[in-house]
Amino acid sequence: MNIFQKEIRLEPRKRGFHIVTQEIIKNFPEIKKINVGQLQVFIKHTSASLTINENADPSVRVDFESHFNVMIPEQAPYYIHTFEGPDDMPAHIKSSVLGSSVNIPITNGKLNLGIWQGIYLCEHRDYGGARSLVLTAFGA
């Protein structure tokens, strides 16, 4: 059993859903050393999240952002946590809904995603800044 772990920092991105699959693969070549295993990707933030979804049509990511903004609006009258800006509390809720980690099978040194799947960084703040990911790959 091999275990590899690395922390990477993603450049700041605007609010929205961004495919980061290739950035992860580029920064974590140790994946190639695993024939059968798992990659866990964990984000070290409470106002951004990760998910896996459509990697081909960019309109899917636009629709995700639109839907989440309707489902979890800014400036809801019942929010108490407001001192970090109107986008902060909704960002925490969106992050909890989507989650802070994803797991992907590794097969023959490659991520075993479906043909239309990509790893999304879900940036829920208007100006979230750089985001740190912990990548852990394990297997034989």
Order of alpha helices (4+ residues) and beta strands (2+ residues): beta-beta-alpha-beta-beta-alpha-alpha-beta-beta-beta-beta
